[in-house]
């Protein structure tokens, strides 16, 4: 019984020290095994609590707080849509920087940053810096170096020689 208690305590310590989802999944399997061993013993409640605790840690590490993320993305989208000046764009970029801290792979935040980066050279630089800091491979679309030519007459036909 004491050995089972030590195993539960050790697994709890390892679970709180674990940081990646893969190791938490392995620990969850170990907790399931301990739960089987503790079945119909006084330690069954503790084993169940440990299993639930590890499952909770695993779900938290797998995905950030989605409600908070949606709120940040919504606030930034509104700022960008009603942007009257560079301050609104700067505010949107600040909001999206918080979103990237929560989840650097959030597609909505990345897309909005690309839109904000298209607003000005300063905004584009800030967005590129954020992408570099968070190792995001998608860079904001650069402005074309040469504007497209419009209403330009077609090239003259070569002169015929008799």
C-alpha positions in Angstrom: 0.0 0.0 0.0 2.8 2.4 0.9 4.6 1.5 -2.4 1.4 2.4 -4.3 1.2 5.7 -2.4 4.8 6.5 -3.3 4.1 5.7 -7.0 1.1 8.1 -7.0 3.1 10.9 -5.4 6.1 10.3 -7.7 3.8 10.4 -10.8 2.1 13.6 -9.6 5.5 15.2 -9.2 6.6 14.1 -12.7 3.3 15.3 -14.2 3.7 18.8 -12.8 7.3 18.9 -14.1 6.4 17.7 -17.6 6.0 20.3 -20.2 5.2 18.7 -23.6 2.0 16.9 -24.5 3.8 13.7 -25.5 5.3 13.1 -22.0 2.0 14.0 -20.4 0.3 11.3 -22.6 2.8 8.8 -21.4 2.2 9.8 -17.8 -1.5 9.6 -18.3 -1.0 5.9 -19.4 1.0 5.3 -16.2 -1.8 6.9 -14.2 -4.3 4.6 -15.8 -2.1 1.6 -14.8 -1.9 3.0 -11.2 -5.7 3.4 -11.2 -6.0 -0.2 -12.1 -3.7 -1.2 -9.3 -5.5 1.0 -6.8 -9.0 -0.4 -7.7 -11.0 -1.3 -4.6 -8.3 0.0 -2.2 -8.3 3.1 0.0 -6.0 4.8 -2.6 -8.5 4.5 -5.4 -9.8 8.0 -4.9 -6.2 9.4 -5.0 -5.4 7.5 -8.1 -8.6 8.8 -9.8 -7.8 12.4 -8.8 -4.2 12.0 -10.2 -5.6 10.6 -13.5 -8.0 13.6 -13.8 -5.2 16.0 -12.8 -2.9 14.7 -15.6 -5.8 14.7 -18.1 -6.4 18.3 -17.2 -2.7 19.2 -17.6 -2.7 17.5 -20.9 -5.7 19.4 -22.3 -4.3 22.7 -21.1 -0.9 22.1 -22.8 -2.6 20.9 -26.0 -4.5 24.1 -26.7 -4.5 27.6 -25.2 -7.6 29.3 -23.7 -9.7 29.5 -26.9 -12.2 32.0 -25.5 -9.4 34.5 -24.6 -7.8 33.9 -28.1 -11.1 34.5 -29.8 -11.6 37.7 -27.8 -8.2 39.0 -28.8 -8.7 38.1 -32.5 -12.1 39.8 -32.5 -10.7 43.0 -30.9 -7.9 43.2 -33.4 -10.2 42.6 -36.3 -12.4 45.4 -35.2 -9.4 47.7 -34.8 -8.2 46.9 -38.3 -11.6 47.3 -39.9 -12.2 50.7 -38.4 -8.6 51.9 -38.5 -8.6 55.6 -38.9 -4.9 56.1 -38.4 -1.6 54.4 -37.6 -2.5 54.3 -33.9 -5.4 51.9 -34.5 -3.1 49.6 -36.6 -0.5 49.8 -33.8 -3.1 48.9 -31.3 -4.3 45.9 -33.4 -0.7 44.7 -33.8 -0.2 44.9 -30.0 -3.4 42.9 -29.4 -2.3 40.3 -32.0 1.2 40.1 -30.3 -0.7 39.0 -27.2 -2.5 36.4 -29.2 0.7 35.1 -30.7 2.1 34.7 -27.1 -0.8 32.4 -26.4 -0.7 30.5 -29.7 1.9 31.3 -32.3 0.2 29.1 -34.8 -3.2 30.7 -34.7 -4.2 31.2 -38.4 -6.6 34.0 -37.7 -4.0 36.0 -35.8 -1.4 35.5 -38.5 -3.9 36.5 -41.2 -4.9 39.7 -39.4 -1.2 40.5 -38.8 -0.6 40.3 -42.5 -3.5 42.7 -43.1 -2.2 45.1 -40.5 1.3 44.8 -42.0 0.0 46.0 -45.4 -1.1 49.3 -43.9 2.3 51.0 -43.7 6.0 50.3 -43.8 6.3 50.7 -40.0 3.4 48.2 -39.5 5.0 45.8 -41.9 8.3 46.0 -40.0 6.6 45.4 -36.7 4.7 42.4 -38.1 7.9 41.0 -39.6 9.6 41.3 -36.2 6.7 39.5 -34.5 6.9 36.7 -37.1 10.7 36.4 -36.6 10.3 36.4 -32.8 7.7 33.6 -32.9 9.3 31.6 -35.7 6.4 32.1 -38.1 7.4 31.3 -41.6 4.7 33.2 -43.3 5.8 36.8 -43.9 3.5 39.6 -44.7 3.1 40.2 -48.3 5.6 42.8 -49.5 4.5 45.7 -51.6 5.5 45.3 -55.2 8.8 47.0 -56.0 7.4 48.2 -59.3 3.7 49.3 -59.5 1.7 47.5 -62.2 1.6 49.5 -65.4 -1.8 50.7 -66.4 -3.1 52.2 -69.6 0.3 51.8 -71.3 0.1 51.6 -75.0 1.2 48.2 -76.4 4.7 48.0 -77.8 5.1 49.2 -81.4 5.1 46.6 -84.0 8.4 46.1 -85.7 8.8 48.0 -89.0 8.6 45.9 -92.1 11.4 46.1 -94.5 10.6 46.0 -98.3 
